[in-house]
Amino acid sequence: MNKVRILHVIGQLRRGGCESQLLGLCQRMDKDRYELSICWYVCMDEELGDEFARAGVRTFFFDKFSMPIWTFFRRLRGVVKEVRPDIVHTWMYSANFWGRWAALTCSVPHLVASERNVIWQSGRIERLSERLLAGRTLRLANSQAIAQSLEKHFCLPVERTRVVYNAVSLPAVDREEARRSVRQELALPADNKLVLMVGRLMWPKNYAMFVRTAGRVCGQRGDVVFLAAGTGPDESDLRAQVESAALAQRVRFLGFRADVPRLLAAADVFCFTSLSEGFPNAVLEAMFTGLPVVCTSFPSMSELLTDCEQAILVPLDDDAAMASQIVALLDDPDRCRRMGASAQAYVRSRYIWDRTVASMEAVYGELTQSGQ
């Protein structure tokens, strides 16, 4: 049986939520049935290209910004012609535009486009492109909230967008050892409480709310330290905010961390202040670990939960409400344990890789078998 050739096109391969989901998918797909390639065209720090190669994925990279736009498009078409894919699967805004047009002009029979972020605005060119490509594209989203934003901005009916939820899996970590070693690394007392957030230091994560929340919590308890794991363009502004609030010893910026599972195991509470998410991988990982979560109530987070005991939601940008809930959790260790256990059981039963891979392989199978 001939393998189905799939070319994934994505703008960048930094260690982000979408990129990690794509890597997990490629690592787990049946290599006896699928021949996988990936093309990206923006160079970033902390890239995952080598990990895709180790997963048996053929990789292509060229720098979009080192050449005129028409040369870039010709190079992209060259990759498509070399791979000769049965399916081109594009990921996120830039690739959904350029990748699909490259595929269409090379007569690729099947197009799949994944949207991973809520769309805030769209221009005339994007709307025209979507209208022209809609009949040729199977649209994917990782939440109903994104499917609804596609309908709002591009008039793509919600029922025609396939929703495939994210999956999560983390290595086992000795919790007691992690708690001891992380506090030792940060020169903190063994009994200090740690409140952790993981994510890029940029909009829409709203780390300004994270800092304000820290100020409120630390004003009530002297044993709490807030940790931010991630890098991003807002870091200098956030450090200035921390200095201005005299929180330098109580809010720590950890930078890029390859040991996020260890940090999750060491923390007491996970907080997440984002204004919007396609589907929050960082929150899923915290719940998978068994951490109690306090999170802003953006649409896909409300979609994720089925029970108020799985996590606590607070209004967007409401640092007073978030601080109050964090203090209440820290004051009630038994509730922390119950909430963490409930979250862990829920995520480990629902957001699993076997289900996500099966859903994606079903999508690919429907396309290639139906000839649509």
N, C-alpha and C positions, 0 to 999 in steps of 0.2 A: 504494500500500500504506500502510495506517495505521501510524503509528509506535507502538511499544510504550512506554507511559508508565511510568517507574520513579521512585518516590519513595524516596530514601535518608533514613533517620532515624538520627541519631547524637547522643549527648549533647553533645559539644563538638567544636570544630574547631581545637584548638591544634595546633602543629606536632609531632605525634607520629607514631609508626610507622603505626598504623592509619589515621589521618587522611591521611597522605601516600600510603598505598596506595590509599585511596578516591579521592583527587584524581587520582592517576596513572591509575586505571581510568576515571574520568569524562573525563579529557583525551583518552583514546585510543579510547573506544567510538565506534562508527559512528553519527554524528548523523543520518544518513539513515534509520536503522532505529529509533533510540531517542530518546525525549524525556526528559531527565533533570532531576530536581528534588532538592533536599536541604533538610532541616529539622534545625536544632539548637537547643538551648535552655539551654545554660550558657555564659556569657560568660567567655572566658579571654584571657590575653595571647598575643601572637604567633599570632593566628588566621589561618586559610586561606580565610575566606569570600570575599574579593575574588578569590582565584585560582580558586575554583570558578565565580564569575560570569564571569571572563574565559574559562573553558573552555566557556561556553555553558550552564551549569547554572542553572536557576531556583532562587533561594535564599530561605529563610524562616527568620527567627530571632525568638524571643521568650524572655524570661527566666523560666525556671521558678520561680526563687526570689523573684520579685517579686509572686507571686499565690498564692492558695489552690490546693491540689492539684487540686480539681475544676475550677477555672477553667483551670489548665494543661492538663488532659486535654481539656476542651472546645476550647481553642485548637488542640491537636494534631489533634483530630478535624476542626476547621475547615480545617486545611491539607490533610488527606487528602481532604476533600470538594471543596476547590477544585482540587486537582491531578487528581482522579479517576484514580488510577493503576491500571494493570493488575497491577503488582507493587509491594509495599512491601518494601524490603530494609532491615532494621535491623542496627545495628552495635554490638556490645558490650552489657554488662550492662543498663544503664539503658534504652537504646533497645529492646533485645530484649524488655523487659517492656512499657513504655508504648507503643512504636510498634506492636507486634503487636496489642495490645488495641484501640488506636485504629483500626487497619486492619480488624480483625475486626468491630468494631461499625459500621463504614462499608461492610461487605460487599465489601471488596477481595478479588478472586478468588484472588490468589497471595501467599503470605508467604515471605520468605527471611530467615533470621536468622544473622548471622555472629558466631561467638565467636572472640576474638582473644587471650585470656589464659587460662592454666590456672586452673581454678576451685579455690579453696582451701576454701571452705565455702559452704553454701547453707542458706537458711531454709525454714520450712514454706510460706510464701506462694510463694516462688520454685519450690519443687518442685511445688506444686499447679498453678501457672500452666503449668509445662512439661508436666505431664500433660494439661492441658486443651487446650494449643495444639499438642501434638506431631503430631497427625494432620493439622493444617492447615499445617504449616511444613516447608519444606526447610531443613535445618540445614547450615551451612557452617563449616569450620574452616580455619586456615592451617597446621595440622600434625596428625599423628596423635596427638601428645601431648594436644592439646586435645580431639580426638575421644574419646580415652580418658577424659579428665576429665568430659566430658559424660555418658558412660556411667556413670561412677562416681557422680556426684552426682544425675543426673536420669534414669538408667536408659534413656538413648537409645542404642540399639545402635550400636556403632562403624561397622558396615558401612552404616548409614543416614545417616551424616554425610559429606557430600561435602568432600573436602580439596582446596583450591586454594591452592597455595603463593604466597608473596610474590614480587614481581619487583623488580629494582633497575636503575637507570640513572643515571649521573652524568655531568656535563659533563667534557670533557677538560681537564686542568690540566697546565701545564708543571711537572714535578716539581722540576727544579733551581731554577727561579725561586721556587716555593713554599717549598722548603727554605731558601733564602736570606732571603726576605722575612719568613717567620714567625719565624725566629730573630732577625732584625733588629727586628721588632715587639716581641718579648719581651725584647730587650736581652740575648740569649744569644750565646755564642761560636759561630762557624760550625760547629765540629766537635762541638757538644753533641748527644747522642742524645735523641730525643723519644719518650716512650711516651704514647700517646693513648687516652682513653676518651670515648665520646660517649653521652649518655643523661641522662634526668631525674635530678636529685639527690633521689632518694626510694627507698623500698622498692618493689620488691625488687632494685634495681640493686646494692645492697650496696657502696656507695662506701667504707664503713668498711674493707672488705677492700682496696680500691684504695689507700687511704692507708697501711695496714699494709704492703702489698706495696711501695709506694714507699719506705718506711723501710728495708726489707730490701735493696732494690736499691741505693739511694743509700748504704747503709752499705758496699757492696762496690765501687761505682764512683762517682767524683766528677764524671762528665761526663753524667749522666742527669737529665732533668727530666720529670716527669709532668704531663700536661695533662688537665684535665677540662672538656669542652665540654657545657654544659647548665645549666639552672636547676631549682630545685625546693625543696620545703619543708625539706629536710635540710641546706641550704647552710650555715647558721650553725653547726650542730653539727659539720659536717665541717671548717669553717675552724678551729673550736676544737680539733678533734683534730689538725689539721696544726700549729697553733701549739704545742700541748702536746708534740708529737713533734719540735719544732724543725725543721720541714720547710718553712717558709714560702717559702724560695727554691727549693725543689726540687719542690713541688707547686703548680701554678697553676690557679686556677679562672677559666675564660674566659667564663663566662656564656653567654647565647644567642649562637650564631654562625650567620650566614647563609652562611658560607663553609666549611662542613664539608668539601666536596671538596678545598679548598686545604689544610686542616689534615691530612686523610688523606694527601695527596701529600707533605706536609712531614715526616710522622712516620716513625720507624724501626720501631716495633712498635705494634700495637693490642692492648690488653688489655680484657677484659670480665669483670666480677666478679659478674654477676647471679645471683640464686638461682633465678630462674624467668623464662621468656619464652614467649610464644605462638609466635613465630618471630622471631629477632633481626635486625631490619632493619639496625641499626648494624653488626653483624658482617658481614652480606651486603655492605654498602657498603665496608667495609674490605677484604674479600676481592676485591670488584670492582675496587678501586683497585690491588691487588697488594701489600697490606701483609701481613706475617706476623702471625698472630693467636694469642694465648694467651687461652683462654676457659674459664670454669667449665663443668663437664659437666652441664648441665641437660638434660632429655629431648629437647627439640626441637633443641638444638645437636647432640646425638649423631645425631639423625635427619637433620640437614642434611648431615653429612659422609659421604663414602664411602671416604676414604683418610686415613691419619694424616699424610700429607704436605700436606694442605690446611689444617690448623690443629692447634694443640696444645691438648688438653683437660686440665684439672686438676680435682681434687675440689672440691666446693662449699666455699666459705669457707676454703680452704687457701692462705693467703697465702705460706707457705713454699714450697709447690710452684710457685705462680705466679711468685714472685720468682726461683726457681732456673731456671725455663724462660726467663724474660725475659733474665736474665744470659747464659744459654747462647746465646740467639739473638744478642744484641748482641756476643758474643765470636766469632761465626761469620757474617760478612757473606754468605759464599757460600750458607750454608743459608737465611739470610733471603731472598735473591733467589730461590732455588729454591722455597721454600715460598710466597712471594708470587706467583710465576709460576704455580704449580700451582693455587693458590686462585683466581687471576684467571681462568684458562682454564676452570675448573670452573663458577664462578658465571656467567660470561658465556655459557656454552653451555646452562645449565639454568634459571637464575632470570631469565628474560627476559620483557619485557612482552607480546610477541606471544603467548606461551604462556598467560600469565595472563588476558589479555583474551579470547582464544579460549575458554578454559575458562569464564569468567564468561558470555560471550555464549551458550555452549552451555547453561549452566544456565537462563538466561532463556528461551532458545528452547524447551527441553524443556517448561517450564512453560506457556508461552503456546500452544504447538502441540498439547500433549496435552490441555489443558483440565483438568489435575489441580489 
